[in-house]
C-alpha cells in the first residue's frame, strides 16, 4: 500500500533502521508506561505479586500494530479517528417516506381543479357573453383576475408559508378553492354576473396559496434524486387542470344561443361537478398533507438552520433575493415566458374564432393539445434535470425552442388548415409549458438556502404581472387588428427573454450541498521530508472527484521511489489548485 510505504520510510528515517525492517510506532503514553515499568516491577516483586497480575500487565502493555489508515487522516492520525466520528455524528440522518406520494397527489389534484376554474370561462367566451349579456373583455377579466389577485397577495401568502408551514397554506388553498366553486353554483342566473365574478375572485385568492407550493412540496418531502421530477409533477397537476379546462367546458356547455335555459342548465352541471370534486379534495388535504416528514429527505434540508419562527426575517429574505442578480434575471425571463403562456391561453378562443368560424369545440381541443404536450415536456425536463443537473443550458435551450414554436404557431394560424394548428400548438406547448418547472427548480438552486416558497412566490408574481400586461395588450391588438399582430408582440418579448437567460450566472447551491453530503472526503496524504503535505479534497462536485481519482492513479504508476514522490507531490499540488480555483 502506498500510504504504508510512506509511513515506514518516515519511521525508518527517524530510527535509522534498515530498509528491510518494519518499524513499529509508539505513542508518548506508551513510552511513559515503559519508563515507569522498573519501579512498578520492583515494588510488585517485593510485595510478592502473583503471575496472573503480571500476565495482566503484559496484556495491557501490548501495542496494537500501526494502522496505515492513520496517515490518511488530518494531522497524521492521533485524534483523527475521534474527529472523524464527530464529523459523522454531525451529518444528520435523512429518510424518504411513502407518504410523500400521497401529499404530492392530493396537492396536484386540487391544484388541477383551481386551474380548471381559471380557464373555464375564457375557453367558451362567446357562450358566457350571450348568457350574462356582457362583452368579451368582461369575460376576459374572469381570467385576468387570477393574475391581479396574485400580485398583492403573494407576499402575505409566502410569509404565511414560511412562518406557519406547508399544511396551513395548503388547507387555505384547498378550502378557498372549494368555497369559490360552491358560490359559482349560486350564480347560474343571467342577472347574477356579479356573483360569478365574486366566486372567481375567491378562487383567484386560493390560487395564491397554491402556485408557490410545488417547489416547497418537492424539497420538503422528496430526496435529491427525485426533487426535480416531483416539482415537475406538482406543476403538471396545474397544467392538467388547464388542459381539462380547455376540453370539458365546450363539451359540457355547447353554444345554444336560442335556448338560454338549456345554457343555464349546462353551466349548472359544470359548476356543481366542480364543487363536488373540490369538496372531496379539501377533505383529503386535511387528512394527508403535513408540514414536513419526521426526518428530512436530503442533506440540503437537514443542514438548513432550524430557526424558531420569531427569529425569521421575511423582509431580509426578500432583500437577499432582490440582491441576487442571477435571480432577478430569472424573475424577468420567467415572467416573460409564463406571462406569454397565460396570454395565449386566455385569448386562444378569440384567436381561433377570428380565423375559423364556429370552431369553439376545436378551440378547446387545441388548448388541450397545447397543455398536454406541455405536460409531457414538464415531466421530461424534470427527469432530465434529476439526471444531469444542467439547469442553465436546459433552460436556455427550452427558451429558444419556445421562441421557434411561437413563430411557427404565429405564421401558420391563418393558413386555413385547422389540423396544422393542432400540430403547431402542440410544439409550442411542449416547450413553453415545459419551461415552468425548469424556472421553479432553477430559482431554488440559485437562491438556496432561502425559502422555496419565497423564491417561487416571486417568480409567480412576475408571471402574473407580465400575464396581465401581455393579455391586455395582445387582446387589444387582436381585437383592433388581427391575431398575427398580437402574436408577433409576444415573439418580440420571448426573444428578449432568450438574451436575458443567457446572462444568468448558474450557481447550483442546493446541488452542491447534496453532493457534499454524498461524496467521500479525500484527505491528508503525508510525505517524507522537511514538511508534511495535508491535502483535503473537499470539492462539492463530480469534477473534483474525477481529478482526485486521476491524481491517485498517477500516484500508483510503477516509478522509482524518488520519482514517485516527486510526481505525487506535484500532481496532488496541482489538483489542489485546480479544485480550489476552478471548481469551487
C-alpha positions in Angstrom: 0.0 0.0 0.0 1.4 3.4 -1.0 0.4 5.1 2.3 2.0 2.3 4.3 5.3 2.6 2.5 5.4 6.3 3.2 4.8 5.7 6.9 7.6 3.1 7.1 10.0 5.3 5.2 9.3 8.1 7.6 9.8 5.9 10.7 13.0 4.3 9.4 14.4 7.8 8.8 13.7 8.7 12.5 15.2 5.4 13.9 18.0 4.7 11.5 16.6 1.2 10.8 17.5 -0.6 7.5 15.1 -0.6 4.6 14.1 -4.3 5.1 12.9 -3.8 8.7 9.3 -2.8 9.5 9.3 -0.3 12.3 6.5 -0.1 14.9 5.2 3.3 16.1 4.9 4.2 19.8 2.7 6.8 21.2 4.0 9.1 24.0 1.8 7.4 26.6 3.4 4.0 25.7 6.9 5.4 26.4 5.7 6.8 29.8 4.4 3.3 30.7 7.7 1.7 29.8 9.6 4.4 31.8 7.5 3.6 34.9 7.9 -0.2 34.5 11.1 -0.8 36.5 9.8 0.9 39.6 6.5 -0.7 39.4 8.1 -4.1 38.8 10.4 -3.9 41.8 7.6 -2.8 44.0 5.4 -5.6 42.8 8.2 -8.1 43.2 8.7 -7.0 46.8 5.1 -7.5 47.5 5.1 -11.0 46.0 3.0 -10.2 43.0 1.2 -13.1 41.5 1.8 -14.5 38.0 -1.7 -13.7 37.0 -1.2 -10.0 37.7 2.0 -9.9 35.7 0.1 -11.6 32.8 -2.5 -8.8 33.1 0.2 -6.1 32.9 1.8 -7.8 29.9 -1.7 -7.9 28.2 -2.2 -4.2 28.9 1.3 -3.4 27.6 0.7 -5.0 24.2 0.7 -2.4 21.4 -1.6 -2.7 18.5 0.1 -2.7 15.1 0.2 0.7 13.4 -2.9 1.4 11.3 -1.9 2.5 7.9 -5.2 4.5 7.7 -3.9 6.9 10.2 -1.7 8.6 7.6 -4.8 9.4 5.6 -6.3 11.5 8.4 -5.5 15.2 9.0 -2.5 15.8 11.3 -1.1 12.3 10.7 -3.6 10.5 13.0 -3.7 11.0 16.7 -7.1 12.4 17.4 -8.2 11.9 13.7 -10.4 8.9 14.5 -12.3 10.8 17.1 -12.7 13.8 14.8 -14.0 11.5 12.0 -16.6 10.1 14.4 -17.6 13.6 15.5 -17.9 14.6 11.8 -20.0 11.6 11.1 -22.3 12.4 14.0 -22.8 15.9 12.7 -24.3 14.5 9.5 -28.0 14.3 10.2 -30.0 11.3 9.3 -32.2 11.5 6.2 -35.1 9.4 5.0 -37.9 9.5 2.5 -41.4 8.3 3.3 -44.1 6.7 1.2 -46.5 9.4 2.4 -44.7 11.8 0.1 -46.6 10.4 -2.9 -50.0 10.9 -1.3 -49.0 14.5 -0.4 -47.9 15.1 -4.0 -51.0 13.5 -5.5 -53.5 15.4 -3.3 -51.8 18.7 -3.9 -51.6 18.2 -7.6 -55.3 17.3 -7.8 -56.7 20.3 -6.0 -54.2 22.5 -8.0 -55.8 20.9 -11.1 -59.3 22.0 -10.0 -58.1 25.5 -9.3 -56.6 25.8 -12.8 -59.7 24.3 -14.3 -61.8 27.1 -12.7 -59.3 29.7 -14.1 -59.8 28.8 -17.7 -63.4 27.5 -17.8 -64.8 30.9 -18.7 -62.3 32.1 -21.3 -62.4 29.0 -23.5 -66.2 29.5 -24.1 -66.2 33.3 -24.0 -68.9 33.5 -26.6 -71.3 31.3 -24.5 -70.9 33.4 -21.3 -71.2 36.7 -23.1 -74.5 35.6 -24.5 -75.8 34.1 -21.2 -74.8 37.0 -19.0 -75.2 39.7 -21.6 -71.7 41.1 -21.2 -68.8 42.0 -23.5 -65.7 39.9 -24.3 -63.4 42.0 -22.2 -65.5 41.4 -19.1 -65.3 37.6 -19.5 -61.5 38.0 -20.1 -61.3 39.7 -16.7 -62.6 36.5 -15.1 -59.2 35.0 -16.2 -57.2 38.2 -15.6 -58.5 38.4 -12.0 -56.3 35.4 -11.2 -53.3 37.4 -12.1 -54.4 40.6 -10.5 -55.1 38.9 -7.1 -51.8 37.1 -7.1 -49.5 40.2 -7.2 -50.5 41.9 -3.9 -51.3 38.7 -2.0 -48.2 36.7 -2.8 -46.2 38.5 -0.1 -48.5 37.7 2.8 -49.0 34.2 1.4 -45.3 33.4 1.3 -44.9 34.9 4.7 -47.6 32.6 6.0 -45.9 29.6 4.3 -42.6 30.4 5.9 -44.0 31.1 9.4 -46.8 28.6 9.7 -45.7 25.9 7.3 -46.9 23.8 4.4 -50.1 22.4 5.9 -51.9 25.6 6.8 -51.0 27.2 3.5 -52.2 24.1 1.6 -55.5 23.9 3.5 -56.2 27.6 2.8 -55.7 27.0 -0.9 -57.9 23.9 -1.0 -60.6 25.5 1.3 -60.9 28.7 -0.7 -61.0 26.8 -3.9 -63.9 24.7 -2.6 -65.8 27.8 -1.3 -65.4 29.6 -4.6 -66.7 26.6 -6.5 -69.8 26.4 -4.4 -70.5 30.1 -4.7 -70.5 29.7 -8.5 -73.4 27.3 -8.2 -75.4 30.2 -6.8 -74.5 32.4 -9.8 -76.4 30.5 -12.5 -78.7 33.2 -13.5 -78.4 35.8 -16.3 -78.8 38.6 -13.7 -76.1 37.3 -11.3 -72.9 38.0 -13.2 -71.6 39.9 -10.2 -71.9 36.7 -8.1 -69.9 34.7 -10.5 -67.2 37.4 -10.5 -67.1 37.3 -6.7 -66.8 33.5 -6.8 -64.0 33.7 -9.3 -62.2 36.3 -7.1 -62.3 33.8 -4.2 -60.8 31.1 -6.5 -58.1 33.5 -7.5 -57.2 34.1 -3.9 -57.0 30.4 -3.4 -54.5 30.2 -6.3 -52.1 32.4 -4.3 -51.8 29.6 -1.8 -51.3 27.0 -4.5 -48.9 28.2 -7.2 -45.9 28.7 -4.9 -46.1 25.3 -3.3 -44.6 22.8 -6.0 -41.0 23.5 -5.1 -41.8 23.5 -1.3 -43.6 20.2 -1.5 -40.8 18.7 -3.6 -37.9 20.0 -1.4 -39.5 19.1 2.0 -40.8 15.6 1.1 -38.6 14.3 -1.8 -34.9 13.2 -2.0 -32.3 14.9 -4.0 -32.5 12.5 -6.9 -36.3 12.9 -7.3 -36.9 16.5 -6.3 -37.0 17.9 -9.9 -39.3 15.2 -11.0 -41.6 15.8 -8.0 -41.7 19.5 -8.7 -42.5 18.9 -12.4 -45.3 16.5 -11.3 -46.7 19.2 -9.0 -46.7 21.8 -11.7 -48.1 19.2 -14.1 -51.3 19.0 -11.9 -51.9 22.7 -12.6 -51.2 22.2 -16.3 -53.6 19.2 -16.4 -56.3 21.3 -14.9 -55.8 23.9 -17.6 -56.0 21.1 -20.2 -59.2 19.8 -18.8 -60.5 23.4 -18.6 -59.8 23.6 -22.4 -61.6 20.3 -23.1 -64.6 19.9 -20.8 -66.4 23.3 -20.9 -67.0 23.3 -24.7 -68.4 19.7 -24.3 -70.5 20.4 -21.2 -71.7 23.8 -22.2 -72.2 23.9 -26.0 -73.2 27.1 -27.7 -77.1 27.2 -27.7 -77.9 30.9 -28.2 -81.6 30.2 -28.9 -82.1 28.4 -25.6 -81.0 30.3 -22.5 -82.5 27.9 -20.1 -80.6 25.0 -21.6 -77.4 27.0 -21.4 -78.0 27.7 -17.8 -78.7 24.1 -17.1 -75.4 23.1 -18.7 -73.5 25.7 -16.8 -75.1 24.4 -13.5 -73.9 20.9 -14.3 -70.4 22.1 -14.8 -70.4 24.2 -11.6 -71.9 21.6 -9.4 -69.5 18.9 -10.6 -66.5 21.2 -9.9 -67.8 22.0 -6.4 -68.3 18.3 -5.5 -64.7 17.4 -6.6 -63.3 20.4 -4.8 -65.0 19.3 -1.6 -63.6 15.7 -1.7 -60.1 17.1 -2.3 -60.4 19.5 0.6 -61.2 16.6 2.9 -58.3 14.6 1.5 -56.0 17.6 2.0 -57.0 17.8 5.7 -56.2 14.1 6.1 -53.0 13.8 4.1 -51.0 17.0 4.0 -48.5 17.6 6.8 -45.9 20.3 7.2 -42.9 18.0 6.8 -41.8 14.4 7.4 -40.3 13.3 10.7 -36.8 13.2 9.2 -35.6 15.4 6.3 -35.3 13.8 2.9 -31.9 15.3 1.9 -28.8 16.9 3.4 -29.9 20.2 1.7 -32.9 20.2 4.0 -31.1 18.8 7.0 -28.4 21.5 7.1 -30.9 24.4 6.9 -30.8 26.5 10.0 -33.6 25.4 12.4 -34.5 28.9 13.4 -37.6 29.5 15.5 -40.4 31.5 13.8 -39.7 34.6 15.9 -36.2 34.8 14.6 -37.2 34.5 11.0 -36.9 37.8 8.9 -39.2 37.6 5.9 -38.1 41.1 4.9 -34.4 40.1 5.0 -35.2 37.0 2.8 -36.8 39.2 0.2 -33.9 41.6 0.3 -31.5 38.7 -0.2 -33.4 37.5 -3.2 -33.6 41.0 -4.7 -29.8 41.4 -4.3 -29.2 38.1 -6.2 -28.5 39.3 -9.8 -29.0 35.9 -11.3 -32.4 35.5 -9.6 -33.5 39.0 -10.7 -32.7 38.0 -14.3 -34.6 34.7 -13.8 -37.6 36.7 -12.5 -37.8 38.7 -15.7 -37.3 35.7 -18.0 -39.7 33.5 -16.1 -42.3 36.3 -16.2 -42.0 36.8 -19.9 -42.3 33.1 -20.7 -45.1 32.3 -18.3 -46.9 35.6 -19.0 -46.9 34.7 -22.7 -48.4 31.3 -21.9 -51.2 32.9 -19.8 -51.9 35.4 -22.6 -52.1 32.7 -25.3 -54.3 30.5 -23.1 -56.7 33.3 -22.2 -57.1 34.6 -25.8 -56.9 31.2 -27.6 -60.7 31.1 -28.2 -60.7 34.5 -29.7 -57.7 33.8 -31.9 -59.2 30.6 -33.2 -62.7 32.1 -33.7 -61.1 35.0 -35.7 -59.5 32.6 -38.2 -62.0 29.7 -38.1 -65.7 30.4 -37.5 -67.9 28.2 -35.4 -64.9 26.2 -34.1 -65.5 26.5 -30.4 -65.0 22.8 -29.8 -61.8 22.7 -31.8 -60.5 25.8 -29.9 -60.9 23.8 -26.7 -59.2 20.8 -28.3 -56.3 22.9 -29.5 -55.9 24.3 -26.0 -55.9 20.7 -24.7 -53.2 19.8 -27.2 -51.2 22.8 -26.1 -51.2 21.9 -22.4 -51.0 18.1 -22.7 -47.9 18.5 -24.9 -46.6 20.8 -22.2 -47.2 18.2 -19.5 -45.0 15.8 -21.4 -42.4 18.5 -21.7 -42.6 19.2 -18.0 -42.0 15.6 -17.0 -39.2 15.1 -19.4 -37.5 18.3 -18.3 -37.8 17.2 -14.7 -36.3 13.8 -15.4 -33.5 15.4 -17.4 -32.7 17.8 -14.6 -32.6 15.0 -12.0 -30.2 13.1 -14.1 -27.9 15.9 -15.3 -28.4 19.0 -13.1 -27.8 21.1 -16.2 -30.2 23.8 -15.2 -29.0 26.8 -17.2 -28.3 25.1 -20.5 -31.6 23.2 -20.4 -33.5 26.4 -19.5 -31.8 28.3 -22.4 -32.4 25.6 -25.0 -36.1 25.3 -24.0 -36.4 29.1 -24.1 -35.0 29.2 -27.7 -37.3 26.3 -28.8 -40.3 28.1 -27.3 -39.4 31.1 -29.4 -39.2 29.0 -32.5 -42.5 27.3 -31.6 -44.2 30.7 -31.1 -43.0 31.9 -34.5 -44.3 28.7 -36.2 -47.7 29.0 -34.5 -48.0 32.7 -35.4 -47.4 32.2 -39.1 -49.5 29.0 -39.5 -52.5 30.2 -37.6 -54.3 31.8 -40.6 -53.4 29.2 -43.3 -57.0 27.8 -43.2 -55.7 24.4 -42.0 -57.0 23.6 -38.6 -55.1 20.4 -38.4 -51.8 22.2 -38.8 -52.8 24.5 -35.9 -53.1 21.4 -33.7 -49.6 20.4 -34.6 -48.0 23.8 -34.1 -49.9 24.4 -30.8 -48.6 21.1 -29.6 -45.0 22.1 -30.4 -45.5 25.5 -28.7 -47.0 23.9 -25.6 -44.3 21.2 -25.3 -41.6 23.8 -24.8 -43.5 26.8 -23.4 -45.3 24.9 -20.7 -42.4 22.6 -20.2 -40.4 25.6 -19.1 -42.5 26.2 -16.0 -40.9 23.6 -13.7 -37.5 24.5 -15.0 -37.9 28.0 -13.8 -39.1 26.9 -10.4 -36.2 24.5 -9.8 -33.5 26.8 -11.3 -34.8 29.5 -8.9 -34.5 27.2 -5.9 -31.0 26.2 -6.9 -29.5 29.7 -7.3 -31.2 31.1 -4.2 -30.6 28.3 -1.7 -30.8 28.4 1.3 -33.6 31.0 1.0 -37.2 29.6 1.3 -38.5 27.8 -1.7 -41.9 29.4 -1.1 -40.5 32.9 -1.3 -38.5 32.3 -4.5 -41.4 30.5 -6.2 -43.8 33.2 -5.0 -41.8 36.0 -6.5 -41.4 34.0 -9.8 -45.2 33.6 -9.9 -45.8 37.2 -9.0 -43.7 38.3 -12.0 -45.5 35.8 -14.2 -48.9 37.3 -13.2 -47.6 40.9 -13.8 -46.4 40.0 -17.3 -49.5 37.9 -17.9 -51.8 40.9 -17.1 -49.8 43.2 -19.4 -49.5 40.7 -22.2 -53.1 39.7 -22.1 -54.4 43.3 -22.2 -52.1 44.4 -25.0 -52.4 41.2 -27.1 -56.1 41.3 -26.6 -56.3 44.9 -27.8 -54.0 44.1 -30.8 -56.1 41.0 -31.7 -59.4 42.9 -31.5 -58.2 46.1 -33.3 -56.0 44.4 -35.9 -55.7 40.6 -36.1 -54.2 37.6 -34.1 -50.9 38.0 -36.1 -50.1 41.4 -34.6 -50.8 40.1 -31.0 -48.6 37.0 -31.5 -45.7 39.0 -33.0 -45.8 41.2 -29.9 -45.2 38.1 -27.8 -42.5 36.8 -30.1 -40.5 40.0 -29.6 -40.7 39.7 -25.8 -39.7 36.0 -25.9 -36.6 36.9 -27.9 -35.6 39.4 -25.3 -36.1 36.6 -22.7 -33.5 34.4 -24.6 -30.9 37.2 -24.3 -31.5 37.7 -20.6 -31.5 33.9 -19.9 -28.0 33.7 -21.5 -26.8 36.3 -18.9 -27.9 34.3 -15.9 -24.9 33.1 -13.8 -25.6 29.5 -12.8 -24.5 28.6 -9.2 -26.2 25.4 -8.1 -26.0 25.9 -4.3 -28.5 23.3 -3.3 -27.0 20.7 -5.6 -23.5 21.4 -4.2 -24.7 20.8 -0.6 -26.3 17.4 -1.6 -23.1 16.4 -3.5 -21.0 17.4 -0.4 -23.1 15.0 1.7 -22.8 12.1 -0.8 -19.1 12.3 -1.7 -16.3 10.8 0.4 -13.9 13.4 1.7 -10.4 12.7 0.4 -8.0 14.0 3.0 -4.3 14.2 4.1 -1.5 12.5 2.3 1.7 12.6 4.4 5.1 12.8 2.7 8.6 12.1 3.9 10.7 15.4 4.0 11.1 18.6 5.9 7.3 19.1 6.0 4.1 17.1 5.5 1.6 18.0 2.9 -2.0 17.7 4.1 -4.3 17.9 1.1 -8.0 17.9 1.8 -10.0 17.5 -1.4 -13.4 18.8 -0.2 -14.9 19.9 -3.6 -18.6 19.5 -3.8 -19.0 18.3 -7.4 -18.2 15.4 -9.6 -15.4 17.2 -11.5 -13.3 17.4 -8.3 -13.8 13.8 -7.6 -12.6 12.9 -11.1 -9.5 15.0 -10.5 -8.8 13.2 -7.2 -9.1 9.8 -8.8 -6.8 10.9 -11.6 -4.2 12.1 -9.0 -4.2 8.8 -7.1 -4.0 6.8 -10.3 -0.9 8.7 -11.3 0.5 8.2 -7.8 0.4 4.4 -8.2 2.3 4.3 -11.5 5.4 2.0 -11.5 8.1 4.6 -10.8 11.2 4.7 -8.7 10.8 5.8 -5.1 12.2 9.3 -5.7 10.3 9.7 -9.0 7.1 8.6 -7.3 7.5 11.1 -4.5 8.2 13.9 -6.9 5.4 13.1 -9.3 2.9 12.6 -6.5 3.8 15.9 -4.8 3.4 18.0 -7.9 0.3 16.1 -9.2 -1.6 16.5 -5.9 -0.5 20.1 -5.5 -1.8 20.9 -9.0 -5.1 19.1 -8.1 -5.4 21.2 -5.0 -5.0 24.4 -7.1 -7.5 23.2 -9.8 -10.1 22.2 -7.3 -9.9 25.3 -5.2 -9.7 27.8 -8.1 -11.7 26.3 -11.0 -14.3 24.1 -9.4 -15.1 26.0 -6.2 
